[in-house]
Amino acid sequence: MHHVGQHDFARLLATDGVVEESVLRSRFGFMAYHGGGLEAATDLIAREAAERSNASYYAVLHPGDDPPHIPSIRVDPVHSERLAAFIAHVDVVVTIHGFGRRGFFTSLLLGGRNRDLAHHVVRHLQPRLPAYRLVSDTAEIPVDLRGMHSRNPVNLPRQRGVQIELPPRVRGSSPMWWDWEHGITPHTEALIEGLAVAAATWMNDAGFPAGDMVRPH
């Protein structure tokens, strides 16, 4: 994996094989701008959770074969009309990321500046993912995974948001799922459903029009 320079988000979006997706629905958003071949299944998780909760959705799908990794603070809406429109439309966002780090293979890390939303998401995910540890205390999250920088897209909407770092197992990309042949793995399905319910209930609690509630799947 290699890192790219400061102005390369615009160049990345213009690269063959890179796909930018956006659907505007409610004012709750899901984002996955390291999707496709970069952080496996993050775009799938964001897309499914958004569809089930009538939330808005933005993703960048990268082609396979070691695509460049752009740091979050360089994913700048000034370089993308779709991202700018998404950020302007939503009040709050959950960004979906993938990571793998020794000591954290069964941990989900919830960073970002909207701590009320982080705790709300944990309440809906923990009962559905009993085999995992959900970390919402930012002091326990490695500094580079906390999502606290003001230029991180998770913190650009009006009410900021939550950055979720997902280990391979819960994304269905761990070797433990090598023989799974039935589509989305059970752990990923539980994650998606929990995120969708968290989004729908957050919108209701905040007085937003939730639209269609979580659809049976």
ZICOR-V288293 format. One record per pair of residues at least 4 apart in sequence whose C-alpha atoms are under 8 Angstrom apart, sorted by the first residue. I is the first residue (numbers start at 1). J is the second residue. If there is no record, write none. Layout:
i: (I,I)
j: (J,J)
This chain:
i: (1,1,1,1,2,2,2,2,3,3,3,3,4,4,4,4,5,6,7,7,8,8,9,9,9,9,9,9,10,10,10,11,12,13,13,13,14,17,17,18,18,18,18,19,19,19,20,20,20,20,21,21,21,21,21,22,22,22,22,22,22,22,23,23,23,24,24,24,24,24,25,25,25,25,26,26,26,26,26,26,26,27,27,27,27,27,27,27,28,28,28,28,28,28,28,28,29,29,29,29,29,29,29,29,29,29,30,30,30,30,30,30,30,30,30,30,30,30,31,31,31,31,31,31,31,31,31,32,32,32,32,32,32,32,32,32,33,33,33,33,33,34,34,34,34,34,34,34,34,34,34,35,35,35,35,35,35,35,35,35,36,36,36,36,36,36,36,36,36,37,37,37,37,37,37,37,38,38,38,38,38,38,38,38,39,39,39,40,40,40,41,41,41,41,42,42,42,42,42,43,43,43,43,43,44,45,45,45,45,45,46,46,46,46,46,46,47,47,48,48,49,49,49,49,49,49,50,50,50,50,50,51,52,52,52,52,52,53,53,53,53,53,53,53,53,53,54,54,54,54,54,54,55,56,56,57,58,58,62,63,70,70,71,72,72,72,73,73,73,73,74,74,75,75,76,76,76,76,77,77,77,77,77,78,80,81,82,83,84,85,86,87,87,87,88,90,90,91,91,91,91,92,92,92,92,92,93,93,93,93,93,94,94,94,94,94,95,95,95,95,95,96,96,96,96,97,97,97,97,98,98,98,98,98,99,99,99,99,100,100,100,100,100,101,101,104,104,105,105,105,106,106,106,106,106,107,107,107,107,107,107,108,108,108,108,108,108,108,108,109,109,109,109,109,109,109,109,109,109,110,110,110,110,110,110,110,110,110,110,110,111,111,111,111,111,111,111,111,111,111,111,111,112,112,112,112,112,112,112,112,112,112,113,113,113,113,113,113,113,114,114,114,114,114,115,115,115,115,116,117,117,117,117,118,118,118,118,119,119,120,120,120,121,121,121,121,122,122,122,123,124,124,124,124,124,125,125,125,125,125,126,126,126,126,128,128,128,129,129,129,135,135,136,136,137,138,141,141,142,145,146,147,147,147,147,148,148,149,150,150,151,151,152,153,154,154,154,154,155,155,155,156,157,166,166,167,168,168,168,169,169,169,169,169,169,170,170,170,170,171,171,171,172,172,172,172,172,173,174,177,180,184,184,185,186,187,188,189,190,191,192,193,194,195,196,196,197,197,198,199,200,200,200,200,201,202,203,203,203,203,204,204,204)
j: (66,67,68,69,66,67,68,69,68,69,70,71,8,68,69,70,70,74,11,74,12,70,13,70,74,75,76,79,14,79,80,15,18,18,19,20,18,62,63,60,61,62,63,60,61,62,58,59,60,61,57,58,59,60,61,56,57,58,59,82,83,86,56,57,58,55,56,57,86,89,54,55,56,57,54,55,56,90,209,210,211,55,56,89,90,91,92,208,55,56,90,91,92,93,199,203,50,55,56,57,58,90,91,92,93,94,46,47,49,50,55,56,57,58,93,94,95,96,43,46,57,58,59,93,94,95,96,42,43,46,58,59,60,95,96,97,43,58,59,60,61,38,39,42,43,59,60,61,62,69,97,39,40,41,42,43,59,60,61,62,40,41,42,43,60,61,62,63,64,61,62,63,64,65,66,67,61,62,63,64,66,67,68,69,97,98,99,98,171,173,45,171,172,173,46,96,97,98,171,47,59,60,61,96,48,49,96,188,191,192,50,57,59,95,96,192,51,57,52,192,53,55,192,193,195,196,54,55,56,57,196,55,193,196,213,214,215,196,197,199,200,210,212,213,214,215,200,210,211,212,213,214,199,86,90,86,83,86,67,67,74,75,75,151,152,153,149,151,152,153,151,152,152,153,80,83,151,153,81,82,83,84,87,84,84,85,86,87,88,89,90,91,156,157,157,157,158,157,158,159,160,157,158,159,160,161,154,157,160,161,162,154,161,162,163,164,154,161,162,163,164,163,164,165,166,163,164,165,166,165,166,167,168,171,165,166,167,168,104,105,166,167,168,105,167,108,167,167,168,169,131,132,133,167,169,132,133,134,135,166,167,132,133,134,135,164,165,166,167,134,135,136,141,145,146,163,164,165,166,118,134,135,136,137,138,146,162,163,164,165,115,118,136,138,141,145,146,147,148,162,163,164,118,146,147,148,154,155,160,161,162,163,147,148,154,155,160,161,162,118,159,160,161,162,119,136,161,162,120,121,161,162,202,122,136,161,162,123,136,124,198,202,125,194,195,198,126,134,136,127,128,194,195,197,198,129,190,191,194,195,130,132,133,134,190,191,194,187,190,191,140,141,140,141,141,146,145,146,146,165,163,152,154,162,163,152,155,155,155,156,155,156,156,157,160,161,162,163,159,160,161,160,161,170,171,171,172,173,174,173,174,175,176,177,187,174,187,188,191,185,187,188,177,184,185,187,188,177,178,185,185,188,189,189,190,191,192,193,194,195,196,197,198,199,200,214,201,214,202,203,204,210,213,214,205,206,207,208,209,210,208,209,210)
